[in-house]
Structures are given as structure tokens and as C-alpha cells.
Amino acid sequence: MPFQNHLPKDHRLGRVYRYGAGLMGLMLLVFGVLGLLDQLAFFSTQGDRVIGLSSNGLLSVISIVAAAILIAGALIGGNMASNINLGMGFVFYISGFVNLALLDTQANFLAFHLQNVMFSFAVGVMLMTFGAYGRVSGGLPHDNPYWKARHPAEAEAESAAQAHPALEPAAHAVAPPAGALPGVRRD
């Protein structure tokens, strides 16, 4: 059974995924639109400044496409937004490394400068953080749908115990050590 069926549509993690995708998407959309409004040369390897970053027409178009994907993820929400955040974060992170290698070469067709590389790394890490939030951790709370999917037997037992508190097993009670007197504590 696909995991998407386990995550309720109104779960609080969905808001984190949506807001993360929407915020990053809007930021990239503004960057891309401003680059197009400046009528930058499409394939310039030098680029012009837009909001402190170097850009050309191609980078502006790519930014708008990336923004559209992220905004679509924000509108869809749920696990899809999380997966889009993770995927786009990975793309931005890899783009940072590739464009770092292409700095000051004729192959720098996106007109990247070091600021763009740092921006790409930062956006990549933020998107991956938004996408992975609540999904990867050693200490997920037991009401987390990802914990429930990974521990179905324990989740079922906890649900049954919450539904019928009188039937909760006595195994959770701590038995006194052998030979201990009732009501006497040893410290």
C-alpha cells in the first residue's frame, strides 16, 4: 500500500511541506521575473546583477520553471510537496557543485558566479530540510504518520490502548525489585 494513503490530508507536516515549497517557489519566481524584465542576454556567460546574483535570460527561465514546479507542489501539498522539495533540493545542491566546477569557463552558460553557487547550495539545503522535516529522525513522536508506517504493530497496539484504556496491559507497570518492602524507597 503506498505511503500516501497513510498521511491524512490535514496533517500538520503537510503545512511545513507546502510552506517550504511555496516560499522557495515565490523567491525563485521573483528572481526569474526580474531577470526577464531586465531583458538580459539569453546565453551570456558574464551575466548581469539581479537581486545581488548574476543572471542571464536562460537562468531566469530556468528559475521560473523551478518556481512553477515548487508552487505546484505547494498547491498539491502532502507527500507530493515533500517529495518535490526533496527532489528539487537535490537538484539545487548538485547544480551548486556543477556550476562551481564551471566558474570562469566558457561552459558557464548560466552565468554563475560564486554568489550563485552559494545561493544554490543554500536553497538546496533548505528545500531538502523542508522535504525531510518529520520524515527522517531517530526520535519521531508516536503520533507521526511516518513512525506509524515504520512500526505498524506498535502503532496498532497504541491505537488499541487509546481506544480501550481499561484494557491496557499491566506490562507497563514497574514491578518492585525482589525483596523490596512496599512503600520503602532505596536511593
Secondary structure, 3 states (H helix, E strand, C coil): CCHHHCCCCCCHHHHHHHHHHHHHHHHHHHHHHHHHHCCCCCCCCCCEEECCEEECHHHHHHHHHHHHHHHHHHHHCHHHHHHHHHHHHHHHHHHHHHHHHHCCCCCCCCCCCHHHHHHHHHHHHHHHHHHHCCCCCCCCCCCCHHHHHHCHHHHHHHHHHHHCHHHCCHHHCCCCCCCCCCCCCCC
